[in-house]
């Protein structure tokens, strides 16, 4: 149980740890929110949310409510798929602790 708590704390504190090991704030942001970093998923989800919202408003403004519904459904499924991918990656990381 202690290993599990340590793993969760490590995942939560990794931006702080990377900041302590880096030269400056820019390096920390690149490590955290760059591709392959922990925060890159947050950036992808924000871009997905903003992009789909803009697309919904534009298609609604042109009177194509059907397309805005499709955009909403597709963006919801994409967010769920991204979330499941992150959850599986987290479970894989936790399982490596016990092996």
Buried (B, 14 or more C-beta within 10 A) or exposed (E): EEEEEEBEEEEEEBBEEBBEEBEEEEBBBBBBBEEEBBBEBEEBBEEBEEEBBEBBEEBBEEEEEEBBEBBBEEBEEBBEEBEEEBEEEEEEEBEEEEE
